[in-house]
Amino acid sequence: MSKKMLYKDAWQSIGRSPGRFIALVLLMLLGTFSFVGLKITGPDMRQTGMNYFN
């Protein structure tokens, strides 16, 4: 299958079900934001815990 046909098929499937496409994109964004948020707040939470116990 050529890339041109692959892209055409992808755009057609997005056009047939835009709600599903939007839902998948939103789920990916939610997962990404959750992962990044947990990754960033980890050191701050550790420092807060150390300050509290000291």
C-alpha positions in Angstrom: 0.0 0.0 0.0 1.4 3.4 -1.0 1.7 6.2 1.5 -0.8 8.3 -0.5 -3.4 5.6 -0.1 -2.6 5.2 3.6 -3.0 9.0 4.2 -6.2 9.0 2.2 -7.6 6.1 4.2 -6.6 7.8 7.5 -8.4 11.0 6.6 -11.5 9.2 5.4 -11.7 7.2 8.7 -11.3 10.5 10.7 -14.0 12.1 8.6 -16.4 9.2 9.1 -16.1 9.3 12.9 -14.8 12.7 14.1 -16.2 12.1 17.6 -14.0 9.0 18.1 -11.0 10.8 16.8 -11.6 13.7 19.2 -12.1 11.3 22.1 -8.9 9.5 21.4 -6.9 12.8 21.2 -8.4 14.0 24.5 -7.6 10.7 26.2 -4.0 11.0 25.0 -3.8 14.6 26.2 -5.2 13.6 29.6 -2.7 10.8 30.0 0.2 13.1 29.0 -0.8 15.9 31.3 -1.2 13.4 34.2 2.2 11.9 33.6 3.9 15.3 33.3 2.1 16.6 36.4 3.1 13.7 38.5 6.7 13.9 37.2 7.0 17.6 38.0 5.3 17.5 41.5 7.3 14.5 42.8 10.4 16.5 43.9 8.2 19.3 45.4 6.2 16.8 47.4 9.4 15.1 48.7 10.8 18.5 49.8 7.5 19.4 51.5 7.5 16.1 53.4 11.1 16.6 54.5 10.4 20.1 55.7 7.3 18.9 57.6 9.1 16.1 59.4 12.1 18.2 60.2 
